[in-house]
Amino acid sequence: MRAFQFADVSKGLQLRDIPIPKPGKGQVLVQVLATGLCHTDCNVISGKDDMLLSKRPVTLGHEIAGVIVDLGPDVTDFCIHERIVSAIAISHPVTLQEVLTTAGIGYDGGYAEYVVINIEKAVRIPDDVTFAQAAVATDAVATAYHAVVVEAQASPSSTIAIIGLGGLGLSGVQLASYMGAKVYGIDISPNKYLPALESGALVCVKSLDKLPGITFDAIVDFAGTGTTTAAAVTAVKPGGRIVLVGLAAKETTLNTYELVARGVSLKGSAGSSVDEVAKVLDLIADGKIQPLLEEIPFADIAKGLDRLAKGNTLGRLYANPRKP
């Protein structure tokens, strides 16, 4: 089968022909019908963040949706032809051990025609949800759900800023708006503003300092450039919450005096649970949220990741390995 694998930075992502895997105990074999492109893979390919890779070469791609075509010897809870996705973690907070049992990170993932999924992370896809929507729901939507709904506590009484209007950020805008919050979008690229406004943002600007006088109950930083997180410390209200999701920068300098004196909390948020994936799939099925998607050819996954790394995308890119 065709698969995009990563071995080291010098070789980058390579399209290879590898054997179709066989499911073991507690696993199912899935024919991949949609796989989302995530910025995490950009960081892996560039060498910025590959510490989680316990296997090399490894097939990347952790946003996966498809149809079960074979069952492990002890699997009785799932059936052939069922439509499923693979969640990143069983519960929250996400542990390193859970990540290492995630397809596309700990072992071969979804940038391939077939993938083995651990049934403890398998979630059934509702009938009214497409494979593309389901694939990106596992990370781009569910990770945003945990950050915005659980950590930032979006509600009708809250005002929230979403920094970074990419795939996760746009999902964050939709989710905060769905929860009834007043939402403001922050991104250095004006071409991201229209989708954000259509997703529920009231106003979009390039930086937090362009919104003087706005009292933010919470700021969710999906960019994580360092300067964005530092700016959030003084932009959020006293006693407010900053939720950091993006990892564009590994380090930053914060005004700790402001952080302490103003009683601001800073919380890291990574991934989502099986239950949260199921919740966002239901939201999509009910038409409450609608991920912005762009399909690219499977053969162009490497090019798609390059676009993603350069910020030249709107919403989430995905590919169908059944197509060229």
Phi and psi restraints in degrees (value plus and minus 20) as a CYANA .aco file:
   2 ARG   PHI    -101.1   -61.1
   2 ARG   PSI     118.9   158.9
   3 ALA   PHI    -173.4  -133.4
   3 ALA   PSI     121.9   161.9
   4 PHE   PHI    -115.0   -75.0
   4 PHE   PSI      96.2   136.2
   5 GLN   PHI    -137.6   -97.6
   5 GLN   PSI     131.7   171.7
   6 PHE   PHI    -138.9   -98.9
   6 PHE   PSI     109.6   149.6
   7 ALA   PHI    -135.1   -95.1
   7 ALA   PSI     -68.4   -28.4
   8 ASP   PHI    -177.2  -137.2
   8 ASP   PSI     148.0   188.0
   9 VAL   PHI     -82.2   -42.2
   9 VAL   PSI     -56.3   -16.3
  10 SER   PHI     -83.8   -43.8
  10 SER   PSI     -51.5   -11.5
  11 LYS   PHI    -115.9   -75.9
  11 LYS   PSI     -41.7    -1.7
  12 GLY   PHI      47.5    87.5
  12 GLY   PSI    -173.5  -133.5
  13 LEU   PHI    -108.4   -68.4
  13 LEU   PSI     107.0   147.0
  14 GLN   PHI    -142.8  -102.8
  14 GLN   PSI     116.1   156.1
  15 LEU   PHI    -103.6   -63.6
  15 LEU   PSI     101.1   141.1
  16 ARG   PHI    -149.8  -109.8
  16 ARG   PSI     143.2   183.2
  17 ASP   PHI    -125.6   -85.6
  17 ASP   PSI      93.9   133.9
  18 ILE   PHI    -147.9  -107.9
  18 ILE   PSI     141.1   181.1
  19 PRO   PHI     -86.3   -46.3
  19 PRO   PSI     130.4   170.4
  20 ILE   PHI     -89.4   -49.4
  20 ILE   PSI     108.6   148.6
  21 PRO   PHI     -91.9   -51.9
  21 PRO   PSI     142.6   182.6
  22 LYS   PHI    -135.6   -95.6
  22 LYS   PSI     116.1   156.1
  23 PRO   PHI     -93.1   -53.1
  23 PRO   PSI     118.8   158.8
  24 GLY   PHI    -119.7   -79.7
  24 GLY   PSI    -181.8  -141.8
  25 LYS   PHI     -82.6   -42.6
  25 LYS   PSI     114.5   154.5
  26 GLY   PHI      53.4    93.4
  26 GLY   PSI      -0.4    39.6
  27 GLN   PHI    -152.0  -112.0
  27 GLN   PSI     139.1   179.1
  28 VAL   PHI    -150.8  -110.8
  28 VAL   PSI     131.1   171.1
  29 LEU   PHI    -115.3   -75.3
  29 LEU   PSI     108.9   148.9
  30 VAL   PHI    -139.3   -99.3
  30 VAL   PSI     112.0   152.0
  31 GLN   PHI    -100.9   -60.9
  31 GLN   PSI      98.9   138.9
  32 VAL   PHI     -97.1   -57.1
  32 VAL   PSI     104.6   144.6
  33 LEU   PHI    -135.4   -95.4
  33 LEU   PSI     -26.4    13.6
  34 ALA   PHI    -183.1  -143.1
  34 ALA   PSI     116.3   156.3
  35 THR   PHI    -158.2  -118.2
  35 THR   PSI     105.4   145.4
  36 GLY   PHI    -106.9   -66.9
  36 GLY   PSI     131.5   171.5
  37 LEU   PHI    -119.0   -79.0
  37 LEU   PSI     104.7   144.7
  38 CYS   PHI    -136.8   -96.8
  38 CYS   PSI     127.9   167.9
  39 HIS   PHI     -83.4   -43.4
  39 HIS   PSI     -43.5    -3.5
  40 THR   PHI     -77.4   -37.4
  40 THR   PSI     -58.9   -18.9
  41 ASP   PHI     -87.9   -47.9
  41 ASP   PSI     -52.4   -12.4
  42 CYS   PHI     -80.9   -40.9
  42 CYS   PSI     -63.1   -23.1
  43 ASN   PHI     -86.5   -46.5
  43 ASN   PSI     -55.2   -15.2
  44 VAL   PHI     -85.3   -45.3
  44 VAL   PSI     -68.9   -28.9
  45 ILE   PHI     -84.5   -44.5
  45 ILE   PSI     -55.3   -15.3
  46 SER   PHI     -98.3   -58.3
  46 SER   PSI     -32.6     7.4
  47 GLY   PHI      69.0   109.0
  47 GLY   PSI     -18.1    21.9
  48 LYS   PHI     -90.0   -50.0
  48 LYS   PSI     -54.8   -14.8
  49 ASP   PHI    -173.2  -133.2
  49 ASP   PSI      67.8   107.8
  50 ASP   PHI    -145.4  -105.4
  50 ASP   PSI       0.3    40.3
  51 MET   PHI     -89.2   -49.2
  51 MET   PSI     -39.7     0.3
  52 LEU   PHI    -103.1   -63.1
  52 LEU   PSI     -31.8     8.2
  53 LEU   PHI     -97.1   -57.1
  53 LEU   PSI      89.1   129.1
  54 SER   PHI    -114.3   -74.3
  54 SER   PSI     -26.8    13.2
  55 LYS   PHI    -151.1  -111.1
  55 LYS   PSI     113.9   153.9
  56 ARG   PHI    -164.1  -124.1
  56 ARG   PSI     118.2   158.2
  57 PRO   PHI     -87.0   -47.0
  57 PRO   PSI     134.6   174.6
  58 VAL   PHI    -152.3  -112.3
  58 VAL   PSI     121.0   161.0
  59 THR   PHI     -99.3   -59.3
  59 THR   PSI      99.9   139.9
  60 LEU   PHI    -100.7   -60.7
  60 LEU   PSI    -199.4  -159.4
  61 GLY   PHI      82.3   122.3
  61 GLY   PSI      82.5   122.5
  62 HIS   PHI    -133.1   -93.1
  62 HIS   PSI     -20.4    19.6
  63 GLU   PHI    -118.9   -78.9
  63 GLU   PSI      81.3   121.3
  64 ILE   PHI    -151.1  -111.1
  64 ILE   PSI     113.3   153.3
  65 ALA   PHI    -160.0  -120.0
  65 ALA   PSI     121.8   161.8
  66 GLY   PHI    -196.2  -156.2
  66 GLY   PSI    -181.1  -141.1
  67 VAL   PHI    -139.1   -99.1
  67 VAL   PSI     114.9   154.9
  68 ILE   PHI     -88.0   -48.0
  68 ILE   PSI     108.5   148.5
  69 VAL   PHI    -138.8   -98.8
  69 VAL   PSI     -31.1     8.9
  70 ASP   PHI    -178.0  -138.0
  70 ASP   PSI     132.0   172.0
  71 LEU   PHI    -137.2   -97.2
  71 LEU   PSI     125.6   165.6
  72 GLY   PHI     -86.6   -46.6
  72 GLY   PSI     143.9   183.9
  73 PRO   PHI     -81.5   -41.5
  73 PRO   PSI     -42.0    -2.0
  74 ASP   PHI    -134.1   -94.1
  74 ASP   PSI     -10.5    29.5
  75 VAL   PHI    -103.5   -63.5
  75 VAL   PSI     101.3   141.3
  76 THR   PHI    -145.5  -105.5
  76 THR   PSI     -32.9     7.1
  77 ASP   PHI    -104.7   -64.7
  77 ASP   PSI     -33.4     6.6
  78 PHE   PHI    -146.6  -106.6
  78 PHE   PSI     139.9   179.9
  79 CYS   PHI    -148.4  -108.4
  79 CYS   PSI     137.9   177.9
  80 ILE   PHI     -77.0   -37.0
  80 ILE   PSI     121.8   161.8
  81 HIS   PHI      61.6   101.6
  81 HIS   PSI     -23.5    16.5
  82 GLU   PHI     -90.4   -50.4
  82 GLU   PSI     124.4   164.4
  83 ARG   PHI    -111.7   -71.7
  83 ARG   PSI     104.6   144.6
  84 ILE   PHI    -160.0  -120.0
  84 ILE   PSI     143.8   183.8
  85 VAL   PHI    -141.9  -101.9
  85 VAL   PSI     149.0   189.0
  86 SER   PHI    -132.9   -92.9
  86 SER   PSI      99.4   139.4
  87 ALA   PHI     -99.1   -59.1
  87 ALA   PSI     138.0   178.0
  88 ILE   PHI     -97.2   -57.2
  88 ILE   PSI     -58.8   -18.8
  89 ALA   PHI    -162.6  -122.6
  89 ALA   PSI     138.6   178.6
  90 ILE   PHI     -98.8   -58.8
  90 ILE   PSI     -63.4   -23.4
  91 SER   PHI    -159.8  -119.8
  91 SER   PSI     157.5   197.5
  92 HIS   PHI    -144.1  -104.1
  92 HIS   PSI     122.0   162.0
  93 PRO   PHI     -91.5   -51.5
  93 PRO   PSI     131.6   171.6
  94 VAL   PHI     -93.7   -53.7
  94 VAL   PSI     110.2   150.2
  95 THR   PHI    -121.2   -81.2
  95 THR   PSI     140.8   180.8
  96 LEU   PHI     -80.3   -40.3
  96 LEU   PSI     -59.6   -19.6
  97 GLN   PHI     -83.2   -43.2
  97 GLN   PSI     -58.6   -18.6
  98 GLU   PHI     -86.5   -46.5
  98 GLU   PSI     -60.1   -20.1
  99 VAL   PHI     -82.7   -42.7
  99 VAL   PSI     -56.3   -16.3
 100 LEU   PHI     -92.3   -52.3
 100 LEU   PSI     -29.3    10.7
 101 THR   PHI    -126.7   -86.7
 101 THR   PSI       1.2    41.2
 102 THR   PHI    -123.0   -83.0
 102 THR   PSI     109.2   149.2
 103 ALA   PHI     -80.1   -40.1
 103 ALA   PSI     115.6   155.6
 104 GLY   PHI      72.1   112.1
 104 GLY   PSI     -28.9    11.1
 105 ILE   PHI    -146.5  -106.5
 105 ILE   PSI     -81.1   -41.1
 106 GLY   PHI    -104.3   -64.3
 106 GLY   PSI     -42.6    -2.6
 107 TYR   PHI    -175.7  -135.7
 107 TYR   PSI     159.9   199.9
 108 ASP   PHI     -75.5   -35.5
 108 ASP   PSI     114.2   154.2
 109 GLY   PHI    -133.5   -93.5
 109 GLY   PSI    -167.1  -127.1
 110 GLY   PHI    -112.8   -72.8
 110 GLY   PSI     -21.1    18.9
 111 TYR   PHI    -100.0   -60.0
 111 TYR   PSI      36.2    76.2
 112 ALA   PHI    -179.1  -139.1
 112 ALA   PSI     148.9   188.9
 113 GLU   PHI     -96.6   -56.6
 113 GLU   PSI     -48.2    -8.2
 114 TYR   PHI    -159.0  -119.0
 114 TYR   PSI     132.1   172.1
 115 VAL   PHI    -168.8  -128.8
 115 VAL   PSI     128.1   168.1
 116 VAL   PHI    -113.2   -73.2
 116 VAL   PSI     111.2   151.2
 117 ILE   PHI    -138.8   -98.8
 117 ILE   PSI     115.3   155.3
 118 ASN   PHI     -93.6   -53.6
 118 ASN   PSI     107.1   147.1
 119 ILE   PHI     -84.9   -44.9
 119 ILE   PSI     -42.9    -2.9
 120 GLU   PHI     -86.0   -46.0
 120 GLU   PSI     -36.6     3.4
 121 LYS   PHI    -131.2   -91.2
 121 LYS   PSI     -14.5    25.5
 122 ALA   PHI    -103.3   -63.3
 122 ALA   PSI     114.3   154.3
 123 VAL   PHI    -149.0  -109.0
 123 VAL   PSI     110.6   150.6
 124 ARG   PHI     -90.3   -50.3
 124 ARG   PSI     124.5   164.5
 125 ILE   PHI    -112.8   -72.8
 125 ILE   PSI     105.9   145.9
 126 PRO   PHI     -80.1   -40.1
 126 PRO   PSI     133.9   173.9
 127 ASP   PHI     -79.1   -39.1
 127 ASP   PSI     -54.8   -14.8
 128 ASP   PHI    -108.1   -68.1
 128 ASP   PSI      -8.7    31.3
 129 VAL   PHI    -132.0   -92.0
 129 VAL   PSI     110.3   150.3
 130 THR   PHI     -96.7   -56.7
 130 THR   PSI     144.2   184.2
 131 PHE   PHI     -81.9   -41.9
 131 PHE   PSI     -59.2   -19.2
 132 ALA   PHI     -83.2   -43.2
 132 ALA   PSI     -67.0   -27.0
 133 GLN   PHI     -81.3   -41.3
 133 GLN   PSI     -61.7   -21.7
 134 ALA   PHI     -85.2   -45.2
 134 ALA   PSI     -61.8   -21.8
 135 ALA   PHI     -80.5   -40.5
 135 ALA   PSI     -69.5   -29.5
 136 VAL   PHI     -93.6   -53.6
 136 VAL   PSI     -40.4    -0.4
 137 ALA   PHI     -82.9   -42.9
 137 ALA   PSI     -48.8    -8.8
 138 THR   PHI     -86.3   -46.3
 138 THR   PSI     -45.4    -5.4
 139 ASP   PHI    -152.8  -112.8
 139 ASP   PSI     -80.5   -40.5
 140 ALA   PHI     -78.4   -38.4
 140 ALA   PSI     -52.6   -12.6
 141 VAL   PHI    -117.2   -77.2
 141 VAL   PSI     -68.0   -28.0
 142 ALA   PHI     -87.6   -47.6
 142 ALA   PSI     -58.2   -18.2
 143 THR   PHI     -83.5   -43.5
 143 THR   PSI     -61.2   -21.2
 144 ALA   PHI     -84.5   -44.5
 144 ALA   PSI     -58.5   -18.5
 145 TYR   PHI     -78.2   -38.2
 145 TYR   PSI     -69.2   -29.2
 146 HIS   PHI     -82.7   -42.7
 146 HIS   PSI     -62.7   -22.7
 147 ALA   PHI     -86.8   -46.8
 147 ALA   PSI     -64.7   -24.7
 148 VAL   PHI    -104.3   -64.3
 148 VAL   PSI     -66.2   -26.2
 149 VAL   PHI    -103.5   -63.5
 149 VAL   PSI     -64.9   -24.9
 150 VAL   PHI    -104.0   -64.0
 150 VAL   PSI     -72.7   -32.7
 151 GLU   PHI    -101.2   -61.2
 151 GLU   PSI     -66.6   -26.6
 152 ALA   PHI    -101.6   -61.6
 152 ALA   PSI     -32.9     7.1
 153 GLN   PHI      36.9    76.9
 153 GLN   PSI      28.2    68.2
 154 ALA   PHI     -78.5   -38.5
 154 ALA   PSI     115.9   155.9
 155 SER   PHI    -177.1  -137.1
 155 SER   PSI     149.8   189.8
 156 PRO   PHI     -80.1   -40.1
 156 PRO   PSI     -38.7     1.3
 157 SER   PHI    -115.8   -75.8
 157 SER   PSI     -18.4    21.6
 158 SER   PHI    -128.3   -88.3
 158 SER   PSI     132.1   172.1
 159 THR   PHI    -136.0   -96.0
 159 THR   PSI     104.8   144.8
 160 ILE   PHI    -149.4  -109.4
 160 ILE   PSI     119.4   159.4
 161 ALA   PHI    -124.9   -84.9
 161 ALA   PSI     114.5   154.5
 162 ILE   PHI    -131.1   -91.1
 162 ILE   PSI      95.0   135.0
 163 ILE   PHI    -118.0   -78.0
 163 ILE   PSI     105.1   145.1
 164 GLY   PHI      72.5   112.5
 164 GLY   PSI      85.7   125.7
 165 LEU   PHI    -127.1   -87.1
 165 LEU   PSI      24.5    64.5
 166 GLY   PHI    -104.5   -64.5
 166 GLY   PSI    -172.6  -132.6
 167 GLY   PHI     -78.8   -38.8
 167 GLY   PSI     -68.3   -28.3
 168 LEU   PHI     -90.0   -50.0
 168 LEU   PSI     -62.3   -22.3
 169 GLY   PHI     -82.3   -42.3
 169 GLY   PSI     -62.2   -22.2
 170 LEU   PHI     -84.6   -44.6
 170 LEU   PSI     -58.6   -18.6
 171 SER   PHI     -82.2   -42.2
 171 SER   PSI     -59.8   -19.8
 172 GLY   PHI     -82.5   -42.5
 172 GLY   PSI     -60.4   -20.4
 173 VAL   PHI     -81.9   -41.9
 173 VAL   PSI     -67.5   -27.5
 174 GLN   PHI     -80.8   -40.8
 174 GLN   PSI     -63.9   -23.9
 175 LEU   PHI     -87.6   -47.6
 175 LEU   PSI     -62.5   -22.5
 176 ALA   PHI     -83.7   -43.7
 176 ALA   PSI     -61.1   -21.1
 177 SER   PHI     -84.9   -44.9
 177 SER   PSI     -62.1   -22.1
 178 TYR   PHI     -80.1   -40.1
 178 TYR   PSI     -56.4   -16.4
 179 MET   PHI     -96.3   -56.3
 179 MET   PSI     -23.7    16.3
 180 GLY   PHI      74.9   114.9
 180 GLY   PSI     -17.1    22.9
 181 ALA   PHI     -95.1   -55.1
 181 ALA   PSI     136.3   176.3
 182 LYS   PHI    -102.7   -62.7
 182 LYS   PSI     104.8   144.8
 183 VAL   PHI    -139.9   -99.9
 183 VAL   PSI     114.4   154.4
 184 TYR   PHI    -141.7  -101.7
 184 TYR   PSI     116.2   156.2
 185 GLY   PHI    -123.4   -83.4
 185 GLY   PSI     119.2   159.2
 186 ILE   PHI    -145.8  -105.8
 186 ILE   PSI     104.1   144.1
 187 ASP   PHI    -182.4  -142.4
 187 ASP   PSI     125.4   165.4
 188 ILE   PHI     -96.7   -56.7
 188 ILE   PSI     -32.1     7.9
 189 SER   PHI    -124.4   -84.4
 189 SER   PSI      89.5   129.5
 190 PRO   PHI     -81.0   -41.0
 190 PRO   PSI     -43.2    -3.2
 191 ASN   PHI     -87.9   -47.9
 191 ASN   PSI     -31.1     8.9
 192 LYS   PHI    -106.2   -66.2
 192 LYS   PSI     -29.9    10.1
 193 TYR   PHI     -90.1   -50.1
 193 TYR   PSI     -64.1   -24.1
 194 LEU   PHI     -79.7   -39.7
 194 LEU   PSI     -69.1   -29.1
 195 PRO   PHI     -79.1   -39.1
 195 PRO   PSI     -55.7   -15.7
 196 ALA   PHI     -88.6   -48.6
 196 ALA   PSI     -61.3   -21.3
 197 LEU   PHI     -84.9   -44.9
 197 LEU   PSI     -59.1   -19.1
 198 GLU   PHI     -88.6   -48.6
 198 GLU   PSI     -42.5    -2.5
 199 SER   PHI    -107.1   -67.1
 199 SER   PSI     -27.1    12.9
 200 GLY   PHI     105.9   145.9
 200 GLY   PSI     -23.2    16.8
 201 ALA   PHI     -89.5   -49.5
 201 ALA   PSI     122.2   162.2
 202 LEU   PHI     -99.3   -59.3
 202 LEU   PSI     -61.7   -21.7
 203 VAL   PHI    -166.9  -126.9
 203 VAL   PSI     128.2   168.2
 204 CYS   PHI    -147.6  -107.6
 204 CYS   PSI     115.5   155.5
 205 VAL   PHI    -160.9  -120.9
 205 VAL   PSI     154.2   194.2
 206 LYS   PHI    -101.7   -61.7
 206 LYS   PSI     -46.2    -6.2
 207 SER   PHI    -174.2  -134.2
 207 SER   PSI     141.4   181.4
 208 LEU   PHI     -81.2   -41.2
 208 LEU   PSI     -51.0   -11.0
 209 ASP   PHI     -91.3   -51.3
 209 ASP   PSI     -26.4    13.6
 210 LYS   PHI    -104.2   -64.2
 210 LYS   PSI     -18.9    21.1
 211 LEU   PHI    -143.0  -103.0
 211 LEU   PSI      37.6    77.6
 212 PRO   PHI     -86.3   -46.3
 212 PRO   PSI     122.1   162.1
 213 GLY   PHI      69.5   109.5
 213 GLY   PSI     -30.5     9.5
 214 ILE   PHI    -104.0   -64.0
 214 ILE   PSI     107.2   147.2
 215 THR   PHI    -116.7   -76.7
 215 THR   PSI      90.8   130.8
 216 PHE   PHI    -114.4   -74.4
 216 PHE   PSI     105.5   145.5
 217 ASP   PHI     -93.8   -53.8
 217 ASP   PSI     -53.7   -13.7
 218 ALA   PHI    -171.1  -131.1
 218 ALA   PSI     129.2   169.2
 219 ILE   PHI    -147.8  -107.8
 219 ILE   PSI     104.1   144.1
 220 VAL   PHI    -126.7   -86.7
 220 VAL   PSI      98.0   138.0
 221 ASP   PHI    -121.0   -81.0
 221 ASP   PSI      78.3   118.3
 222 PHE   PHI    -107.6   -67.6
 222 PHE   PSI     -24.8    15.2
 223 ALA   PHI    -111.4   -71.4
 223 ALA   PSI     -75.2   -35.2
 224 GLY   PHI      45.1    85.1
 224 GLY   PSI      24.6    64.6
 225 THR   PHI    -101.8   -61.8
 225 THR   PSI     -22.4    17.6
 226 GLY   PHI      76.8   116.8
 226 GLY   PSI     -80.2   -40.2
 227 THR   PHI     -86.8   -46.8
 227 THR   PSI     -52.2   -12.2
 228 THR   PHI     -87.3   -47.3
 228 THR   PSI     -60.5   -20.5
 229 THR   PHI     -88.8   -48.8
 229 THR   PSI     -61.1   -21.1
 230 ALA   PHI     -82.7   -42.7
 230 ALA   PSI     -61.0   -21.0
 231 ALA   PHI     -86.3   -46.3
 231 ALA   PSI     -51.8   -11.8
 232 ALA   PHI     -84.6   -44.6
 232 ALA   PSI     -48.8    -8.8
 233 VAL   PHI     -79.7   -39.7
 233 VAL   PSI     -58.7   -18.7
 234 THR   PHI    -115.0   -75.0
 234 THR   PSI     -33.8     6.2
 235 ALA   PHI    -107.9   -67.9
 235 ALA   PSI     -47.6    -7.6
 236 VAL   PHI     -97.9   -57.9
 236 VAL   PSI     135.6   175.6
 237 LYS   PHI     -89.8   -49.8
 237 LYS   PSI     139.3   179.3
 238 PRO   PHI     -76.4   -36.4
 238 PRO   PSI     109.9   149.9
 239 GLY   PHI      62.2   102.2
 239 GLY   PSI     -15.8    24.2
 240 GLY   PHI     -99.0   -59.0
 240 GLY   PSI     155.5   195.5
 241 ARG   PHI    -138.1   -98.1
 241 ARG   PSI     116.1   156.1
 242 ILE   PHI    -134.1   -94.1
 242 ILE   PSI     106.8   146.8
 243 VAL   PHI    -134.4   -94.4
 243 VAL   PSI      98.5   138.5
 244 LEU   PHI    -122.3   -82.3
 244 LEU   PSI     101.3   141.3
 245 VAL   PHI    -136.3   -96.3
 245 VAL   PSI     -65.0   -25.0
 246 GLY   PHI     -91.0   -51.0
 246 GLY   PSI     129.8   169.8
 247 LEU   PHI    -149.7  -109.7
 247 LEU   PSI      22.7    62.7
 248 ALA   PHI     -84.3   -44.3
 248 ALA   PSI     -51.6   -11.6
 249 ALA   PHI    -143.0  -103.0
 249 ALA   PSI     118.2   158.2
 250 LYS   PHI    -100.4   -60.4
 250 LYS   PSI     -42.3    -2.3
 251 GLU   PHI    -156.8  -116.8
 251 GLU   PSI     135.2   175.2
 252 THR   PHI    -171.3  -131.3
 252 THR   PSI     144.1   184.1
 253 THR   PHI    -132.2   -92.2
 253 THR   PSI     104.1   144.1
 254 LEU   PHI    -131.9   -91.9
 254 LEU   PSI     131.4   171.4
 255 ASN   PHI    -100.1   -60.1
 255 ASN   PSI      72.7   112.7
 256 THR   PHI     -87.8   -47.8
 256 THR   PSI     -46.3    -6.3
 257 TYR   PHI     -81.5   -41.5
 257 TYR   PSI     -68.0   -28.0
 258 GLU   PHI     -83.8   -43.8
 258 GLU   PSI     -60.3   -20.3
 259 LEU   PHI     -79.7   -39.7
 259 LEU   PSI     -67.0   -27.0
 260 VAL   PHI     -96.7   -56.7
 260 VAL   PSI     -69.1   -29.1
 261 ALA   PHI     -83.2   -43.2
 261 ALA   PSI     -52.8   -12.8
 262 ARG   PHI    -115.6   -75.6
 262 ARG   PSI     -19.1    20.9
 263 GLY   PHI      44.3    84.3
 263 GLY   PSI      14.8    54.8
 264 VAL   PHI    -103.9   -63.9
 264 VAL   PSI     118.4   158.4
 265 SER   PHI    -124.0   -84.0
 265 SER   PSI     119.1   159.1
 266 LEU   PHI    -140.0  -100.0
 266 LEU   PSI      98.8   138.8
 267 LYS   PHI    -145.3  -105.3
 267 LYS   PSI     110.5   150.5
 268 GLY   PHI    -101.6   -61.6
 268 GLY   PSI     124.6   164.6
 269 SER   PHI    -159.7  -119.7
 269 SER   PSI     101.4   141.4
 270 ALA   PHI    -152.8  -112.8
 270 ALA   PSI     111.8   151.8
 271 GLY   PHI      47.2    87.2
 271 GLY   PSI    -183.1  -143.1
 272 SER   PHI    -178.8  -138.8
 272 SER   PSI     152.0   192.0
 273 SER   PHI    -120.7   -80.7
 273 SER   PSI     150.1   190.1
 274 VAL   PHI     -77.5   -37.5
 274 VAL   PSI     -63.7   -23.7
 275 ASP   PHI     -83.1   -43.1
 275 ASP   PSI     -58.5   -18.5
 276 GLU   PHI     -89.7   -49.7
 276 GLU   PSI     -56.5   -16.5
 277 VAL   PHI     -81.5   -41.5
 277 VAL   PSI     -64.2   -24.2
 278 ALA   PHI     -81.4   -41.4
 278 ALA   PSI     -58.5   -18.5
 279 LYS   PHI     -85.2   -45.2
 279 LYS   PSI     -64.2   -24.2
 280 VAL   PHI     -91.8   -51.8
 280 VAL   PSI     -50.8   -10.8
 281 LEU   PHI     -82.5   -42.5
 281 LEU   PSI     -59.6   -19.6
 282 ASP   PHI     -86.4   -46.4
 282 ASP   PSI     -58.7   -18.7
 283 LEU   PHI     -82.8   -42.8
 283 LEU   PSI     -60.3   -20.3
 284 ILE   PHI     -87.1   -47.1
 284 ILE   PSI     -63.7   -23.7
 285 ALA   PHI     -81.0   -41.0
 285 ALA   PSI     -54.5   -14.5
 286 ASP   PHI    -105.4   -65.4
 286 ASP   PSI     -20.9    19.1
 287 GLY   PHI      56.0    96.0
 287 GLY   PSI      -4.2    35.8
 288 LYS   PHI     -95.5   -55.5
 288 LYS   PSI     -55.1   -15.1
 289 ILE   PHI    -153.8  -113.8
 289 ILE   PSI     135.1   175.1
 290 GLN   PHI    -160.2  -120.2
 290 GLN   PSI      80.8   120.8
 291 PRO   PHI     -80.0   -40.0
 291 PRO   PSI     118.1   158.1
 292 LEU   PHI    -103.9   -63.9
 292 LEU   PSI     100.4   140.4
 293 LEU   PHI    -144.4  -104.4
 293 LEU   PSI     129.3   169.3
 294 GLU   PHI    -155.8  -115.8
 294 GLU   PSI     101.4   141.4
 295 GLU   PHI    -105.6   -65.6
 295 GLU   PSI     116.1   156.1
 296 ILE   PHI    -144.1  -104.1
 296 ILE   PSI     138.2   178.2
 297 PRO   PHI     -82.3   -42.3
 297 PRO   PSI     124.8   164.8
 298 PHE   PHI     -76.0   -36.0
 298 PHE   PSI     -58.4   -18.4
 299 ALA   PHI     -84.5   -44.5
 299 ALA   PSI     -36.9     3.1
 300 ASP   PHI    -122.0   -82.0
 300 ASP   PSI      -1.0    39.0
 301 ILE   PHI     -78.7   -38.7
 301 ILE   PSI     -62.8   -22.8
 302 ALA   PHI     -81.1   -41.1
 302 ALA   PSI     -62.6   -22.6
 303 LYS   PHI     -85.1   -45.1
 303 LYS   PSI     -58.3   -18.3
 304 GLY   PHI     -83.1   -43.1
 304 GLY   PSI     -61.1   -21.1
 305 LEU   PHI     -86.0   -46.0
 305 LEU   PSI     -54.0   -14.0
 306 ASP   PHI     -85.5   -45.5
 306 ASP   PSI     -62.1   -22.1
 307 ARG   PHI     -80.1   -40.1
 307 ARG   PSI     -63.9   -23.9
 308 LEU   PHI     -82.2   -42.2
 308 LEU   PSI     -63.5   -23.5
 309 ALA   PHI     -82.9   -42.9
 309 ALA   PSI     -52.1   -12.1
 310 LYS   PHI    -109.6   -69.6
 310 LYS   PSI     -21.7    18.3
 311 GLY   PHI      58.0    98.0
 311 GLY   PSI       0.3    40.3
 312 ASN   PHI    -116.9   -76.9
 312 ASN   PSI      25.9    65.9
 313 THR   PHI    -157.1  -117.1
 313 THR   PSI     136.1   176.1
 314 LEU   PHI    -141.0  -101.0
 314 LEU   PSI     100.7   140.7
 315 GLY   PHI      56.1    96.1
 315 GLY   PSI    -168.5  -128.5
 316 ARG   PHI    -132.4   -92.4
 316 ARG   PSI     112.0   152.0
 317 LEU   PHI    -104.3   -64.3
 317 LEU   PSI     126.2   166.2
 318 TYR   PHI    -169.1  -129.1
 318 TYR   PSI     142.9   182.9
 319 ALA   PHI    -158.6  -118.6
 319 ALA   PSI     135.3   175.3
 320 ASN   PHI    -132.1   -92.1
 320 ASN   PSI      89.7   129.7
 321 PRO   PHI     -81.5   -41.5
 321 PRO   PSI     -35.6     4.4
 322 ARG   PHI     -93.5   -53.5
 322 ARG   PSI     -40.3    -0.3
 323 LYS   PHI    -115.4   -75.4
 323 LYS   PSI     142.5   182.5
